[in-house]
């Protein structure tokens, strides 16, 4: 799911007293803390089994947009809140069903600055074992060419392994950008009523 760092610090772990309770056997009762500092967010490990950021074990580190945090077998992607009301918000996602589908929604504008975050988000879906990534873009108001390039390049590289990206309910501006880029060879467009 999506969690917000809305306080000075947020404690993450399996125990009921945490701000974010992650009910998974590989997560420690108190695994890590994210401190919301004025300039940047910092992660501090609390677990004997350790916490990894970008695949490396850390005791304490500053978090950057797109960083992957591992607590046991559970992975998080750190997405900074868009500044000044601009940018995209990626909502809860899940891998489900026999086809291993990673579902997510994107709201706002997928601008140039969000291309790297989008790439990390897609990679998180593939690393969960997904064969298909569905992005609901009904409330995505615009897509920068760099974000579209990330989608196309990722879909192209995954096609050989049976992976595909489906854009659900794209808003007219996004639909037009995909068509103009002749990207439908790599990206599927679908409409759903829910």
PERAKA-V320394 format. One line per field, one symbol per residue. ss: DSSP state (~ for helix, > for strand, _ for the rest). phi: phi as a letter, one per 30 degrees, with the letter a starting at -180 (. if undefined). burial: I if it has 16 or more other C-alpha atoms within 10 Angstrom, else O. A space follows every 10 residues. Layout:
ss=???
phi=???
burial=???
This chain:
ss=________>> >>>______> >_________ _>>>>>____ >>>>>_____ >>>__>>>_> >>_____>>> >__>>>>___ __~~~__>>> ___>>>____ >>>>>>>>>> _~~~~~~~~~ ~~~~~~~___ _>>>>>___> >>>_~~~~~~ ~~~~~~~~~_ ___>>>>>__ _~~~~~~~~~ __~~~_>>>> ____
phi=.cbcccbdbb cblddddddc ccdbdccddb cabccdcdda cbcbdbcddj bcbiicdbca adcceidccc bicccbcdcd dddhicjcbc cebacbiddh cccabbcjcd dedcdddedd ddddddddjd cbcccdcecc dabdeddded dddddddded cidacccchd deddeddddd dhcddccccb cbdc
burial=OOOOIOOOII IIIIIOOIII IIOOOOIIII IIIIIIOOOO IIIIIIIOOI IIIOOOOOOI OOIOOIIIII IIOOOIIIII OOOOOOIIII OOIOIOOOOI IIIIIIIIII IOOIIOIIII IIOIIIOOOI IIIIIIIIOI IIIIIIIIII IIIIIIOIOO OOIIIIIIII IOOIIOIIOO OOIOOIIOIO OOOO
